Amino acid sequence: MGMAFLKDEHVIVLDFLSRGHSTGRQEPIAQVLGTKHFSLLEVVVRKDVVLKSGERIYIGESKRDKVERIKRRIRMGDLTSFARSELPFVVKNMIKENEEQFVNFFNNSRPLTTRLHQLELLPGIGKKHMWGIIKQRKVDKFKSFDDIKKRIKLMPDPANAIQKRVMEELETENPRYRLFVSGPVRRF
């Protein structure tokens, strides 16, 4: 019995191991990151398929042309050193490619408790920025990262703040709050 988590339809390849890990079965595997929920997964790749790092592949419910099956959810500690070095770049690209979704986080974020707002979980964003964002989004919804930067004084780069938060959530075993990364991984 596992725990349900949000499933990604597409993933970005972090690393491709044509012979799998040095221990275990000799099957081609790829370490991948989900494009929507940032799930770290290991997938078994179809015979004769070669994947490149950075490649976007389909792992959804219908016919998969490159992936035989999803092997398991993994943690940061399970990543190869190459996959680990690719991760920040892949995360940054995904944030840029889905800018609208993340700008909407700034438009729609809510308080978590009476003392803590979701916005404050972003590195570099404190009460002052938070109140600035809340005030400005009432005037007009933010349209882009640049729009946020223009309208909020001394605002750290919003895309960077999100990237840092995603990396923190991926690195932390059980973050108290999850904003972007689907969880949790259950071990049995």
VOGU-3710 file (C-alpha; in Angstrom, 3 decimals, decimal comma):
1> mgmaflkdeh> 0,000/0,000/0,000  1,676/3,200/-1,160  0,503/6,745/-0,856  -1,210/8,504/-3,686  0,621/11,407/-5,239  0,029/13,671/-8,182  1,205/11,992/-11,349  3,251/13,580/-14,071  2,409/12,860/-17,724  5,740/14,131/-19,020
11> vivldflsrg> 9,219/14,080/-17,578  12,600/15,530/-18,417  15,521/13,108/-18,552  18,229/13,924/-15,998  20,420/10,909/-16,702  20,228/7,779/-18,862  21,947/4,601/-17,712  21,947/2,178/-20,636  22,915/-0,738/-18,372  21,147/0,375/-15,230
21> hstgrqepia> 22,919/0,714/-11,894  26,095/-1,244/-11,188  24,073/-3,209/-8,647  20,765/-4,793/-9,561  19,304/-5,842/-12,895  20,931/-4,935/-16,163  18,113/-2,925/-17,640  18,271/0,515/-19,218  16,939/3,109/-16,830  16,573/6,867/-16,781
31> qvlgtkhfsl> 16,365/9,201/-13,835  13,742/11,800/-14,649  11,936/14,825/-13,236  8,203/15,368/-13,729  7,363/18,538/-15,635  4,357/19,494/-13,533  4,808/18,171/-10,018  8,607/17,848/-9,973  8,423/14,153/-9,066  11,797/12,421/-9,137
41> levvvrkdvv> 11,381/9,022/-10,752  13,358/6,174/-12,147  11,891/4,652/-15,300  12,777/1,515/-17,224  13,536/2,465/-20,817  12,448/0,345/-23,806  15,081/-1,802/-25,480  17,050/-0,011/-28,193  15,887/3,435/-27,059  18,633/5,915/-26,242
51> lksgeriyig> 17,687/8,988/-24,249  19,527/12,269/-23,971  19,745/14,361/-20,871  17,240/17,222/-21,120  14,917/15,249/-23,406  11,177/15,463/-22,667  9,401/12,104/-22,705  5,870/10,827/-22,083  5,122/8,540/-19,117  1,340/8,943/-18,888
61> eskrdkveri> -1,351/6,258/-18,909  -1,651/5,750/-22,691  0,933/4,212/-25,021  4,494/5,121/-24,098  6,973/4,905/-26,947  10,208/5,250/-24,952  9,410/4,048/-21,453  8,503/0,488/-20,564  7,434/1,236/-16,995  7,912/3,510/-14,049
71> krrirmgdlt> 10,241/1,710/-11,691  10,036/3,829/-8,542  9,955/7,249/-6,998  13,387/8,328/-5,921  14,951/10,906/-3,648  17,788/13,354/-4,185  20,133/10,868/-2,552  19,331/8,265/-5,222  20,369/10,517/-8,106  23,572/9,878/-10,004
81> sfarselpfv> 26,052/12,714/-9,682  25,328/13,686/-13,282  21,558/13,775/-12,672  22,142/15,837/-9,543  24,253/18,352/-11,453  21,595/18,647/-14,200  18,705/19,113/-11,781  18,973/22,860/-11,030  19,137/23,696/-14,761  16,191/21,462/-15,594
91> vknmikenee> 14,148/22,976/-12,754  15,009/26,497/-13,925  13,917/25,698/-17,508  10,666/24,168/-16,313  9,877/27,308/-14,321  10,570/29,487/-17,386  8,476/27,245/-19,636  5,569/27,313/-17,192  5,902/30,961/-16,243  2,143/31,537/-16,228
101> qfvnffnnsr> 1,566/28,762/-13,682  4,197/30,208/-11,328  3,096/33,813/-11,811  -0,346/32,572/-10,764  1,217/31,313/-7,554  2,059/34,961/-6,793  -1,499/35,959/-7,748  -3,275/33,238/-5,777  -1,063/32,261/-2,843  -2,764/32,165/0,558
111> plttrlhqle> -1,897/32,301/4,235  -0,893/28,920/5,688  -1,411/29,969/9,292  -2,252/33,256/10,983  1,472/34,020/11,076  2,793/32,457/7,898  1,925/33,104/4,266  2,819/30,792/1,357  4,806/33,644/-0,203  7,120/33,721/2,818
121> llpgigkkhm> 8,238/30,169/2,050  10,028/31,518/-1,018  13,684/32,254/-0,233  14,339/35,996/-0,064  10,703/36,943/0,425  9,778/38,333/3,809  6,798/40,215/5,226  7,600/43,431/3,359  7,658/41,774/-0,079  4,653/39,676/0,855
131> wgiikqrkvd> 2,529/42,739/1,712  3,765/44,485/-1,446  2,716/41,512/-3,564  -0,699/41,222/-1,877  -1,342/44,955/-2,304  -0,242/45,001/-5,951  -2,180/41,899/-6,990  -5,384/43,538/-5,683  -4,733/46,444/-8,047  -4,091/44,097/-10,967
141> kfksfddikk> -3,037/40,477/-11,332  0,638/39,941/-12,203  1,211/39,062/-15,859  4,829/37,833/-15,778  7,955/37,518/-13,649  9,106/40,866/-15,072  5,813/42,442/-14,085  6,345/41,242/-10,499  9,902/42,608/-10,496  8,759/45,974/-11,869
151> riklmpdpan> 5,937/46,436/-9,384  7,555/45,160/-6,166  10,416/47,230/-4,787  13,719/45,375/-4,372  12,036/42,108/-5,247  14,473/39,189/-5,629  14,148/37,425/-8,998  10,823/35,516/-8,703  11,968/32,667/-10,970  15,113/32,200/-8,848
161> aiqkrvmeel> 13,105/32,272/-5,631  10,829/29,533/-6,983  13,787/27,495/-8,222  15,439/27,677/-4,785  12,189/26,635/-3,116  11,723/23,676/-5,499  15,310/22,559/-4,817  14,711/22,869/-1,047  11,550/20,773/-1,310  13,392/18,134/-3,351
171> etenpryrlf> 16,289/18,044/-0,876  14,220/17,960/2,318  12,956/14,551/3,358  9,586/15,804/4,608  9,210/19,543/4,193  6,621/20,951/6,578  4,934/22,672/3,672  5,014/21,743/0,012  4,337/24,445/-2,527  5,502/22,845/-5,766
181> vsgpvrrf> 6,881/19,321/-5,328  4,445/16,452/-5,090  5,042/14,138/-2,174  5,370/12,102/-0,096  7,451/9,029/-0,730  6,525/6,087/1,470  9,012/3,352/2,305  7,777/-0,110/3,359
//
